[in-house]
Amino acid sequence: MVFSSILFMFIYLPVVLFLYYISPVKWRNPILFVVNMIFYGWGEPVYILLMIVSITINYINGILIGKWRHVDDKKAKAVLVVNVVLNLALLGFFKYYNLIADTLNIVPFINLPELNVTLPIGISFYTFQTMSYPIDVYRGDADVQKNYISFGTFVALFPQLIAGPIVRYKDVADQLGFRASSIDQFSSGVERFMIGVGKKVLIANNIGALWDVYAASCGDLTFVGSWIGALAFSLQIYFDFAGYSDMAIGLGRMIGFEFLENFNYPYISKSITEFWRRWHMSLGTWFRDYLYIPLGGNRCGKARQILNITIVWAATGIWHGANWTFLIWGLYYAFWLLLEKTFLLKYLEKSKVIGHVYTIFVVVLVWPLFQLNDIGLAGQYTSAMLGFGANGFIRSDDIYYLLTYGVTFVIAIVACTPAGAKLWHKLPKGFVRVAAPVIILLALIISTAYLVDATYNPFLYFNF
């Protein structure tokens, strides 16, 4: 269990910032390393050991690869292979053992023990971060980091530790050595952090409560109701994860780090290909650079490209969770991406409207499968969305929820587009300088009041 939001914002974060900024520059990484471990181990201290093991394995192997890369490529490559296997083994055991055991135990003569392994928070994110470092060292894209504390600080950075974005070592290597700080950067970080808090607390949590209503009624959905619920979850997961990414980027700026963007208005996309260039960009580029391209990418003919895309999206699906529904979800997107690469994309490009409607339909249709974690329930829900098995077209409850959540829907839909940001940047600079602090303060007060009063505050991507 991680820090509660109130404890984090009003105790942990101020203390960390105070210690960080009163310390000499040379002590800032060690301080971050310690507070990162405190943050991660607050609820489950035992998993600090797992993180230290992961840090140590990749740190040592990075040094060995750097030592042998130019003098004995076979040794360097062997260490790299061992490192990848060890990382995937740790991730595989803690994340997928229960799934594998339950699946194989269906076979009569197999009886794997039920260990009830609990999932360490954020293991999918920090495993990919640590694993990419030795690969980049081998490729010559990153220098060897010989300072254990600096490397551990990179792996366990509290702003993005438990829910991303996935930060690669080569993107922050220089910042680990020296980080410039300024009032403008810090204030920009505060602003971005509060934007994320607002997305998460004021939009995602509110619209997510509506999704929960419909998710609990999979067998008794009307056609309209099923779409209301699915649209609610589509907005919830976007503002939940994009909000957390904003918070991570903002927190990083407060301590001198600049993380890459993770979302770029994905719901304005006009194809599934474009959607996945805009959604969870750090994960998409990770799979592109460390799996798709090494497999051959599109360089080995059409048949091999189809296979590579299928493998990548099967991996993308199962990365999200230890349930076969995630594999189906990933293969679903592989199907549409292959369809677009084969012939569909050229037709979608002829009409922005058709392309956008098609993209929203394809994306929203499969979100229930992503969240319900049960093929039967997801099948019932999706069937209702397609008009099969729906309990009527619409009923009074659906109208009630539409009226109740209508304003939230409108705000969320507008906030999914660049319209608000464009309007903000067109305002007079003098007005912006005065209004921004006021809006940030109001967002803090309202969000805090909501958090104090509310019992519903899930972070969806903590599960991955």
N, C-alpha and C positions, 0 to 999 in steps of 0.2 A: 504494500500500500504506500503510495507516495504522499507527500505533504498535502494537507488540505490547502485549498486555494487561498484562504484568508491567512493561514500561518505562513505560506510562502510569500505572499505579497507584502505583509506588514511586519514580519519578523525575520524570516530567513533572508530575503532579498536585501533589505536595508542593512542587515549585519554584514552580509557578504560584500556589498558595495563599500561599506565603511572600511572594513578590513583591507579590501583590495586597494582603495585609493590612499590610505594612510601608510601603506607599505612601500618600501623601496622597490624599484622596478624589478630587481633580481629576485625578489621574494614573491612576486605576484603569481607566477606559475605554480610554485609549491603551495601557496595559499589556495589557489583554484583547485589544485589536485585534491587537497584535504576536504574542502567544502563540497566538491563534486561527489566524493565518496560518502560524505555525511548525507547529502541529498539522496543519493541512490539507495543507500542502505537504511534509510529511516524506518521503513516498514519491514524489510526483510534483510537484516544485516548479513545473513549467510551468503547472499548473492554478491556481496562485495568481493568475496574470495573468487567467485567465478569471473568477475570482471578483471580482477588482478591477474588471474591465470590467462585470460584472453589477451590482456595488454602485454604480459611477459612473453607469451608465445610469439606474438607478432613483432615485438621489439627485438627479440633475439634473432628471429629469422630474418628480419629486415637487415640487421647488421651482417649476418652471414651471407645473405644474397649480395649485399653491397661489396663485401670483401672478395667474393668469388666471381662476380658478374663479368669482369674483364679478363680474369686469369684462368678460370675453369667453368665454362658455361654449363657443363653437365652437372657439376655440383650445385651451382646456383639454381638451375632448373629443378633439380631433385629437392632442394630445400623448399622451393616455391610450391611444388606439388604437395609435399608433406604439410606445408603450412595451410594450403587450401583445404586439404583433407581434415586436418585437425579443427579448423574453424567450422567447417560444415558438420563435422562429427559432434562438436559441442552444440551447435544450433539444432542439429537433427535430433539429438537425444533429448534436450530440454523442451523442444517445441513439438516434435513429432513422434516421440516414443509411444505416448498413449494412443495416438491414431494408428500407428503401425501395429501395435500389440492388439488393439481391438479388432483391426481388420484381419490380421493373420490368425487370430484365435477362432475365427469362423471355421477354419479348416480343422477337422476332427482331431488329427494327430499332433497339432501344434498347440502348445499351452504356455505362452509367454506370461511371465508374472505381471500383475497390475501394480505398477510402482506409484501411480498417481503423481507423476512428476508435475510440479507447478511451473508455470511459465514465468521466467524472469522478465520483468518489465523492460521493454526496449531492446531485447536481445537481438531481434532481427535488424534493428538499425545499427547498433554498435558493432555487431559482427561484420556487416558489410563495410562499415568504416574501417575497421582494423584490417580486414582481409584485403582491401584495396591498396593499403600502404605498401606491403612487400611486392605486390604486383607492379606498382608504379616504380618502385626501386629497381626491380628487375628490368623493366622497360626503359629505364633511364629518365623517367618523367618526374622523379622525386629524388632528392638527396637523402642519404641515410641520416636518421635522427639518433644521435648517440646519447642524448640526455633522456633517461628513463622518465623523469618527472614531466618533462615537456611532452613526451609522447603520451604518457598517461593522462595529462591534462587535455590533450586533443581528443582522446577516445572518450573521456568521461565528462566532457563539457556539459554542465547542468542545463544551459539554455535549450539544447536540442537532444539531450541524452535519451529521453524516454519516448519521444514520438517524432524524431526527425526535425528538419530535413536531414538526409544523409549527407554528411560533410566529408569530403575527401581530404586526406592529409596534404596533398599537393596544393590545394586551394587555400589552405591556411598556414602552410609551413613558415612563410615569412612572418606572419602575425604571431606565431608562437615565439619567435625570437625577439621581435619588437613590435609593440602596438602603440601607435599614436593615439592620443585621446584629446578631446576638445569638448567644450561646452556644446557646440553645435551637434557633434556626433552623439553625445550623451542625450541631448534633448530630442534628437531624431529617434534615438532608441526608445525613449520613453513614449513618444508619440506612436511609434510602430507597435510597441508592446500593448498600449491601450486600445489601439485599433483591433488587435488580435483578441484582447479580452472582451471587447464589445461584440465582435463576431461570435465568439464562443458562448458567452454568457447571455447576451441579449437576443441573439438570433437563433443559434444552434440549439440551445437548451429549450427555448420556447417552441420552436417548430418541431423539435424532436419529441416533445410530449404528445403531439398529434399523431406522429408515426406510431408511437407505442400503443395508442388506442386502436389503430387499424391492424397493427401486427398481432395484437391479441385476438383478432377476429378473423383469422385466415379462412375459416370454414363458413363464414357468414358475411361475405363481402358483396356489396353491389358493384356494378361496373364503375360508376363514378367514384364511389368510396375507395375502391382499390387504387385508383389513380391519384386521389387526394393523398392517401397514405404514402404511396411511392414517391410522389413529388415532395412531400414533407421530408421524407428521409433523404432524398437527393439533395435538398437544401441543407438538412442537418449535417450530413457527412462532409459537405463542402465547407460550411462555415466552421465546423468543428476542427477539421484538419488544417484548412487554410488559416483559421484563427490561431491555432497552435503554431503554425509556421511563422506567422507574423510575430507572435510573442517571442519565438526563438530568435528570429532576426533582430528584434528590438532589444532583447536581453543581451545578445551578442554585441551589439553596438555599444551598450552601456559599459562593457568591459573591453572595448577596443577591437572586437572581431567583426568582420563583414562576411556573412554567409550568403550564398547564392539564393536567388528566388526559387520558390517551390511550386507556385501556382501563378497562372497568367489568364485569369478569366476563362476557365475551360468550357463553361456553359454557353459561350458565344460561338463555339466551334461549328464548322460546317461539314465536318466529316469525323469519323472515329480516329483517323490518322491524326488530324489536327487536335482532337480532344486529348489524346495521349501525349501530345507535345506540350500541352498546357497543364495537365493534371499531374501532380506528384512528380515534377520534373527531375528531382534528384534521383528517384528510383528508376525512372525511365532511362535516363542517361547512364546510370550505373549498369543496368542490364545491357544496354547497347554497347558500352565500352568494354565490359568484362565478361560478357557471354555471347551476344549476337555477333560482334565483329570477330572474336577469336574462333567462333564456330565456322566462320567464312562469310558471314553477312550475306550480301547479294553478289559476291564475287565468283561464286561457283555454279552458276546456272540457276534456272528457275526452280527446278525440283528441290535443290539444296536450300534455296532461299525459303521455300515453303516449309521445309522441315525445320530450318533454323528459327523461323518466326513461331512455329508451333511449340518448339522446345522453350523458347524465351517466354512465351505467354503461359505455358503450363507452369514454368518456374515462377513467373510473376504472380499467378493465381495462388499457388501453394505457399508462396512467401507470406501472403496476407493472413494465413491462419491454418491450423491443423484440422482441417475438415475437407472432405471431398467436394463440398459445395464450392470451395474456393478454386479447386482445380477446374471444375466445370465453368466457373465464372471466367477464369483465365482463357480457357479454350474457346469460350463464346466470343471473346474479343479477338482471339486469333482468327476465328472464322471471318468476322467482319473486316478485319485488317487485310486478310488475304483476298477477300472479295474486292476490296477497294484497290489493292495493288494490281489485281488481275484485270479489272475492267471498270469497276463502279466509280472510281474517283473522277475519271474524265467526264462522266455524266453529271456528277454532283457539282463539279466546278461551273457548270452552265447556269445553275440557279442557286443563289445564296439562300433563298427562302426554303426551297426543297431540301437543300443540304442541311440547313439548321434544324428543320422539323424532323428529318430522318435521324440526325445525330441525337437529339433530345429523346426521341422515341426509343432508339436502341439502348441508350445509356440508362434511362429511367426504368425501362422494362426489366433490367437485370439487377438493379439495386436490392430488391427484396431477397433474391438468392444470396447476395453478398452478406446480408445482415441476419437472416433467419437461421442460418447454420443447420438447416434441416431440409433435405431434398423434397420430402413430402409436403411440408408446409409451404416451401417456396413454390412448389408446383401448383398448389391450391391458389396461392396468391397470384401467381403469374397467369394462371388460367382465367381468373376473374378479370384481370387487366385486359385479356384478349377476348373477353366476352363469353368464355366457356365456363360454365359452372357458377357464374355470378348469381347472387340472390337478388335479381332484379336490376333495374338500371340505376335508380337513385331512390333514396328514402329521406325522411325528415331529418334523421341524424346527420346525414351528409350535408344537407343545407345548413343545419345548425353549426357544424364545424367550419364550413366555408365562411359563414358570416362571422363567427367568433375569431377565426384566424386570418380573415381576409386582409387586414392591415399588415399583419406579420408577413403574409405571403408577398404582398406588394413590395414591402421594404426589402425583403430577402431577394426577390427577383431583380429589383433594380440594383441592389448591392452586388449582384452576380456579374454585372456589366461594368465597363469602364465609365459609364455616364456620370456617376457621382464624382469620381476622381477628376474627370475632365472639367466638370463644372467648378469644382474646388480650385483647380489651377487657373481658372479664368477670373476668379475673384481678385479684387485689388489686393496687392501685397500688404498694404497697411492694415486692411481688415483682417487678413489671414493671420498676421502676427498677433493681433489682439484676440481674435476668435479662437485660434488653435488651443491656447492654454485653458481657456474657459471650457471648451468642448471636452478636452482631456480630463479636466477636473470633474465635470458633470458625468462623464463616462465612468470615472473611478467611483464616484459616489453612488450612482445608480447600480453599477455592477456589484459593488460591495454589498449594497442593500439587498440585492437579489440573491447573492451567495449566502448571506446570513440567514435569509428567510427560506431559501429553497432547499429541498432535499434531493432534487434531480440535477446532477451535474456530472454526467458521464463524459469521459474522454475516449472516443471510440478507438483511436489508434494506439492507446496504451495496450491494447490486446495483441498488438503485432510485434 
